[in-house]
């Protein structure tokens, strides 16, 4: 559907870069993005059988690609119009109303439906994901050689702001050639990290080895890793580049131990010319993983191979990370990325809108720049989303359109301004404690949870740095970081807490 080309074209391009042409032709090229809203996308195919197979094999994978493209998670529905045509306009209207479009337009998109021949078992590949180019190739009976690079993986949709990595069996997202140094917008908050990455990409293993980049989620760390990879591929096409998430490394290790295939696991990583590990903090506290990673690191370093790591915090602040690993991470260069200031945010918005051909007036860019503060990754998704809505409605993009259509992803949606008092009052009311309790020293279970949640929300919806938040609570920034980490861990285990926090954020930013 032409109205959604801002969204579907980059998803399809990313798929084509990582799946063989036969797989693209068989499963993806014929798909039509027919409906889109902030919680769901609907793809239509012309075959009931294809709808069933794509739903069972590739639904979560597609959801991961959409999440990276949009900057926020959506549910993917695969529909078929083989037996009767689907009214696209009605489908879009139903999606916008939040209706269960699977039930309305057929049962073929329901989860767990058997494929035409047999139910496909969910087994874990050595990449820790259900759907990979290699597996898809096998399904199609093709004999093309598989790619050797280990692709990065999307962050979990349920905790995007918490930088939660995908777990075993979650959707897999691959390296994207669109992310280069040329389209990385540089400002004072990321200038040093950008320069260090260019130096490493131009001359791997000759300086800054290892390179350790840290900063909050969504500020461009993964973009820089993609840019390094693409630059090295340009200069040294034969280089063996291996990219992996910290969580994926652990999952692969567990699987290799259980299948007695440790030699293959070690060969994958220890033969790398360039080794990139994203979110390395997730190996902390895992004894066997840290031991294996320590030995891998040593072998690569001694062989003068380039090692690049990213984390949401510097090595010394990664709790339960072994001291010997912290020491090695500090051998080379440590570069941090801070949240961008208003001018850089507007510059990023302007550049992305220009690249996508979306006409956004300067007053709307300023509005978005003032409100998209906590996660720059959302910027591309917001622009694509506004472009799609503008095409659908045949209306120009205005501040009011932006306010109406992306209120769920902007922080401090005007005209209500987020204040510290508003955060304190909302959290205190929710947990039936007083603001004085939250700010004070008492540490009962209820008060401690309220304090952690308050700190987490303050970090999420304001521009306050960790030290600044620490001053509000009369605590140091390491205590603030510990509170944020505590909430990260809790929401992974407790969907109710995550929902409570999401509701609080909506109340604070829109109420």
N, C-alpha and C positions, 0 to 999 in steps of 0.2 A: 504494500500500500504506500503510495507516494508520500502521504502525509507523515509517515513514520520513517522516512529514509535516514533522518538524523540518527535514529536509534538502531535500525536493523542493519544498515550498511557496515558500520564498524564491528558489529557482532559477527556478521557473515565474513568480513575480512579476517578477523581474528581466527575464526574457525578454519578458513581456507589456508591460513599460514601453518596450521598445526595438524590438519587431517589430510590424508591423500585425496587426490582429485576424485577417485572412484567413490569414496565415502561421501564427499561433498555432494556429488551428483546423485547418489543413492538416497541420502537422508536429508540434506540441509538446503541445497540450492533451490529446491521447489517450494520451500516453506514461504508463507506470506505472513508478515506481522500485521494482523488485522485489527487488533484492539490493544490499547495501552492505557493504564492509569497508574497511580502511585503505589498500588499493591499488586498489580497483576498485569501480565501480557498474555495475549492469546495468539497462537500461531496456527495457521490453517494449512492442511495438506489435502491432496486430492484422493487419498486412499485410506480406507479404514485400517488396513494392515500396517501401513507406514505410521499412522497415528499411534497404533498400539506399540509398535517397536520403539519409536522415538520416545514415547512416554516412559517405557520401562527402562530403556538403555541410556537415554540422553537428556531426560528432563532436568535432572539436577545439574548436569554439566552445562546445559543451556542457561539455567538460572544463574550459574556462576559467571558466565560470560556477560549476561545482562547486568549483573550487579557491578562488575568492573566498569562496564560501559556507562551505566547510569549514575553510579556512585551511591546507590541505595538498593536494598534487596527487593525483588519482586517474585511472585509465584508465576511459574510458566504453565500454561494450559495448551495442550496439543489437541486440535479438533480436526475432524474430517468432514468435507462436504461431498463425499462420494455419492451418498444416497440422496441427499437433497441439498440445494444451495443454502449457504448461510448468509443472512442479511448482515453485511458488514456494519452498516450504520447502527442497526439495532444491537449488534454485538458490542460495539463501542459504548453505546448508551447504557447497556446492562453492566458492562465492566465499570463504568464511572459510578454507577449506583451501588457497586459492591455486591452484586448478585452472584450466586454460585453458577457461573456460566457453564461449568462442566455438566451440571444437572439439566440445564436448559437446552444445551446444544448436543447432548449425547453423552453416553457413559464411557466412551472410548478413552477419555482422558483421566478416568479414575485411577488412583494409585493402586498398584498391586494386581492389575489385570494381567492375565496370562497372555503371552505372545502366541501367535498363531500355531506354532509347532510345539513349544514346550515352555514351561516357566524357566526363565534364566536365573541361575543362582547368582547371588551377590558374593563374589569372591574378591579378595584383596590382591591386587597386582603388586609387583615390586615397587610401583610408584605410589602405592597407598591410595589408589583411586579406582572407581569402577570403570570409568570410560577414558581410554587413552587412544591416541592415534594407532598405536601398535595393536591394541585389542580390536579396535574398529576394523583395522586392516584384516585381521584374522577372520572376523565375522563375515567380511565380504569375500573371503577366499582369495585375497590378493597376495602377491609375493614380493611387493616392493619393500626395500630395506626400511626399517624403522628409524626414526630420528634418535640421536644419541643424547641430546641434551635433556636434563631433568627439568621439566617445566615448573614454574612457580604456580602457586595455588591461591585461589581467592580467600579473603578473610571470611569468617563465618558471618552469615547474614544476621544472626541474632545478636551479635555484639560487635558491630562494625567499629563503633567508636572506641571499643575496648581493645582493639587490635587482636581479636581472638583469631587464631589460625584455623584453617580447615582441618578437620580430623580425618581419620582413615575412612575412605569411602565417600568423602564429600566431593563436590564439584571441583574440576581442575581447570585452571586458567593458564594459558601458555604465554611465553614471551611474545611481546608485541613490537614489531618493527617501527610502529608509529612513535614510540618513545625514544627520543634522541636528545643529545645535548643541545641541538639547535632549537628545539621547541620547549626546552626547560626554561621557565621564566626566572631570571636571577634577580635577587634583591639582597638587602643587607642580612636577612635572616638565614640565607642558604648559600651565600657567595663562597664561603670557605669550603664547604662540603662539595660544591659544584666544581671548584678549581681542583680539589684533591682527586675527584673522580676522573676528570679529564686527564690529569697527570698519570693516573694508574692505567686508564684505557689506552693511552698513547704509548706507554712503556711499562707493560705488566712486569711485576716482580723486580723492577729495578729501583723503585723507591716506594715508600709508604706501604710496606708489607709487614703485617696485615693492615688493611684500611678498615677502620671501625666507624660506622656512621650511626648516630643515635638521634632520636627525636620522637615526638608524639606521632600517633598514627595519622596518615592522610596528608602528610606535608611534602611528600616527594621522594622518600627514601627508595621505594621500589622503582619509581621512574628513573632514578639515577642508576640503579642496578641494571635495568633494561638498557639504558643508554650506554653503559660500559660494555655490556654484552654485544650490542649492535655495532659499536665502534671497533671492538676487537675482531668481530666477525668480518668487518670490512677490511681491516688491516691484515688479519691472519686467518683466512678462511678455514685452514686446517686445524685451528686450535681446538682442543677438547675443553669445552666450557660446560661446567656443571652448576646448576642453580637448584637450590632446595630450600624449603621452609624448615625452620627448627623443629616444628611438630612432625613434619613429614619424615625428617631424618630419624626421629625416634620411632615412628611407626614402621618405617622400613627396617630398622634394626630389629625390632620385635619380630617382624615377620621373617626376617632372615634367620634369626635364632630358632624360631619354631619350625622352619622348613629346612634347617641345616644347610643354608646357602650363604654363609658368612663370606666365603671367598668371593662370590659375585658382588655382594654388598661392598666389600672393601675395594674391589677392583673398580667399581663405579666411581668411587670418590678419590681413591689414592692415585689414579691415573689421570686426574684432571690437570690441565694446564692452568686453568683459572677456576677457582672454587668460590661460589657466591652462596652465602647462607643468610636468608632473610628471617628476621625475628628470632635471633639466636637465643634470646632470653628463655625460650621455651624448652631448652635442653636442661636448664637449671633444675636441681633437685632430683634428677634422674641419674642414678649412679652408673649404670651400665652405659647409658648414652654418653655421659660425660667422659667415661673411660675410652670409649671408642672414638669419640670426637677428638679427645686429647691426642691419641695415637695418629689419627688421620691428619690433624693439624701439624704435628711434628714432622711426619713424613713429607707432606707437601712443602712445608717451610724449608726443610733441609734440602729438598730437591729444587729450591728456588722457584716454586710455583706461586702465583698470586692468590692471596686469600682476601676476600672482602666480606665483611659481616655488617648486619644492621640489627638494631635493637631499639626499644622504646626508652632506654635509659643507658647511661654510661656503664662500663664494666663493673666499677666498684660499687654500683648501686643495685646490681642484679643479685638479689638474695638467693641463697642456697647454691650459687655458682661456685665451684671449687676455686680456691685461691690460685692454683697453678694455671687454670684457664684464664682467670682475670689477668694474671701477670702476662700471659702470652697475648691476650687481646690488646694489651697496652704496649706491646713491643714496637708497633709501627706508629701510625697516625690515627688520632681520634678526632673526628669532626662532628659537630652537632648541627641540627637544623631546628630553628625556632619557628613558632607561628609567624606568618607574614604580617606586616603592617598593612594599613588600609590601602596605601598607594600600590603596594605589590599585589594585593588581592584584586584591585580594580584592573591592574595591568594584565593579570592572569585571565580575568573574565573577558577583557577586550580581545586578547589574543585568541582565546578558545572560540569566542563567538565569530571572529573573523575567519578562523580556520574552518569552521563548520558552515559558514555562509548564513548565519543567523543574525538578523538585523535587530540589535538591542540598543535603544537610545541611551545616551550618557546618563540620564537621570535614573534609569533602571539599573545600569551598571553600578552607579553609586549606591543605590539601595541594596543591591545584592552584595556589594563589597562590604557594606556596613553590617550585614547580617550573616553572611557565610564566613564565620570566624573559626569554628573549631575543627573543620575538616575540609581541606582544600580539594580532596578527592571528589567531593560532591559537586564541584563547580562544573565539570564537563557534563555530569548527569543533569544538573539543573538547566544548563543551556540547551541540551537536547530536548529536555522535557518542555521547556518554554517554546522551542521551535516547533515541536509537534503540536502543542496546543494552539499556537498561532496559526499553523496551517489548517488545523481542523476547524477552527472557528472563523477563519478568514479575517482575523482581527490583528492589528499591530500589537506588539508587546508593550505593555504599560506597567507602571508600578502596581496598579490595582490587580492586573492579571497575575503578576508575580506573587503578590500578597495572597491571592486566593488559591493559586495552584501549587505553591511550594511552601506553604506555611509549616508543613510537617518536617521540612528539612532545614529551614533557616532558623538561626538562633536569635532570640529576642525579637520575634516578628513585631514590627511596628503596628499600631502606635504604642503598644505596651512595652516599656523598657524594663529589662531584667535588672534588678538591684539585689544587693546582698540581703537586705531585709526581707525581700520577697521570697528568696530561697530559704532563709532561716525560718520564716513563718510557715511556709508550705510544708517543710519537712517536720517541723515541730508539731504541727497539727496532725500530720499523717501518723506519726509515731507516738502521739500523746505524751510529749515531753515539752519542756520549756526551752526557749531560745537560750536562756542562761545555762541550762543543762548541757546543751550542745556545745556551747563555747567553753564550758567549765572543764573541770578535771575529773568529775565522777565517771566511772567506767562500768556501770551496770550494763547488762546485755542490751537492753533497749536503747539506752543512751549512746552506747558505743556504735550500734548500728546506725542510729540517726545521724551521728557525727560523721561516720564514714560516707553515708549517702549524701549528706550535705556537701562534704568536700568534693565528692565525685561529681555532683551536679554543678558545683561552682566551677570546677575545672572544665566541664563539658560546655557550659553555655556562656561563659565569660572569657575575656581575654587575659584574666589574671594569671600570672606566672606562679609556679610552685612556691617560691619564697613569699610572694604577695599573699597567696592564700594562707600560708603559714602565719603571717602576721595577723590576719583576721582571727585566727584561732589560737594565737599566742603559742605557736609550735614551729619547729624548724621544717624545712622543705622535705627532709627525708621522712618525717612523720606523715606529711601530706601524701607523699608518694606511696607510703605503706598503706594508707587508707584507700587510695585509688586502686592499688593492687588487690586489696582485700575484696573490694566490690567486684573487680574483674573476675576474681575466682568464684565469688558467690553467685554471680549471675550465670556463670557457666553451668552451675549445678541446680539453680533454682529459677525456673521460668517465671514464677510468681513475683519474685523480687525484681526481675528484669522488667516485667510489665508494670509494677508499681513505680519504678524509676521513670519509665517512659511516660506514664501518666502524669507524674510530678513535673517532668520537664515540659510537657504540653501545657499543664496548668500554669507554670511559671512564665513560659514564653508567650502564651497567647491569652491567658486569663486576665 
